[in-house]
Amino acid sequence: MGLFDFYIDKRKNHKNDNYVNIILDYPIEVGDDYYLKVKLCDFKFLNNIYNISSTLMNNQFNIRSYPKTYTYVYGGSELFLTDEGFFNDQNTLLVSEVIDITTHQSTITYDNTSLTYYNTATITDVTQSYWQNILTDTAFVDTKMVLQDTYVNFIEITSDERITSFDCVFYKEDNLLQSPVSIDIVLQKYNTTTSVWDNIDNQTLTFDVLNIAIQEISASFSAIDTGNSITPQPNDKYRITSNTSSIPFPLYIIKLQADKQIPIFNSGTVGAPVEHTITIADGFYKASTLKTTLNDLLTNYNLSASIDQYTNKLKISNDNITFVPTIDNPTDNNFQLDLVIPNIPNMLENWGITNSYQTYIPVPFNSYYETDTNINLINLSKIIITTDLNFQNKTHNEIITGNSLAKGIGNILCWCDLDIAPFTCLNYRNYEDLSYKIENKHITNIKLSFYNEKSQPLNLDNALIHLQIKKLQKKSFY
């Protein structure tokens, strides 16, 4: 009897290969009176093979999204200029007042809307405040600003909104009229081409002869004149002032509000689908870390992953809310979402997808997709070690394939349990003293290959192997 022992550190010559090729120093030969047996004595491996990885082809899937784009035209209007942001409930100014006594003006600004009050007679002191809260929904006589007295004053309005109209209330007091007085109040718009203020609307206020001195008159001004092709644009400048040279009493404005033009959106058009590749970083994953990783990767699509605590099924929920288009954001990129899971057995088993598999799996709005059965993240429970030696009795296997990298495997020396924690060692010792009679008569090299239980070659980057060849006489009982 002869023994030939081979002690192999895979890292020496085949660190990143899925095989070890043992080159013998001297050939092993037998005649007709002898035969050979091969035995794997022991095998040690540090478990550093990830259960989700590009190698296993189970770390990528796609999201197919259908965008829906809305177009709009301007039409209708809504109130936008109020005291919100400018004054509090006690009519105290909330914003800074910028005063220029050289031009007798005072400006307040909130949210890209500026109001400037020009008063030659009174704006003479930068330490004073000249704005009263005339921006309320209801006009109050105790918050008033002089629009005309000795001098004609005016209020200038600038905003990035498309202003369509102004709603004003004017007021006089302490003067019993002997005859009616008419005052022309004009809305002007600054013409950037001619650098002059054009009159675009005019309202005549008629104060009657009454038994009381106090009188309020409401008036509305339109910033739209389709006949003269005047339409509102962002950042237009407007003025409200008197176009009457002199009047017999002070005229106050006690209310100033404005409406803006709003976009009217159509029902939207669904665009061509776009597929986005989602890549899970290679690593060791358990249910909780897979769920967390998926949630991070699916944030842009407002999808969320959860795992049922009783069935261990994976659920992908569509958390998108009803989309409201705006001018700045007219496209709903997540109008319709589908999962695109590769038809790879490894991945389908990981996700628990069996009966419901289809190329595009819808994730309905305000609903979810749930897999058919429990997730299974065990992609490597066995390491199968095979050899190219010719067994007298061929090993029989019925092993499935996990992906397109799977290959047919040769004679199996052993398969080792690998259901151990990551980064712990697999230690196989042949306590059963298993050995296999081979038909080879002349051996110069021995090739060992490594697979998982799904027939996929494994590129082990570490392994310590003790292999033994026995030379026995045919009459021997060993």
Secondary structure, 3 states (H helix, E strand, C coil): CEEEEEEEECCCCCCCCCEEEEEEEEEEECCCCEEEEEEEEEEEEECCCCCECCCCCCCEEEEEEEEEECCEEEEEEEEEECCCCCECCCCCECCCEEEECCCCEEEEEECCEEEEEECCCCCCCCCCCCCCCCCCCCCCCCCCEEEECCCECEEEEEECCCEEEEEEEEEECCCCCCCCEEEEEEEEEEECCCCEEEEEEEEEEEECCCCCCCEEEEEEEECCEHHHCECCCCCCEEEEEECCCCCCCCEEEEEEEEEEEEEEECCCEECCCEEEEEECCCECCCHHHHHHHHHHHCHHHCEEEEECCCCCEEEEEECCCCCCCCCCCCEEEEEEEEEECCCCHHHHHHHCCCCCCCCCEECCCCCEEEEEEECCCCCCCEEEEEECCCECCCCCCCCCCCCCCCCCCCEEEEEEECCCCCCCEEEEECCCCCCEEECCCEEEEEEEEEECCCCCECCCCCCEEEEEEEEEECCCCC
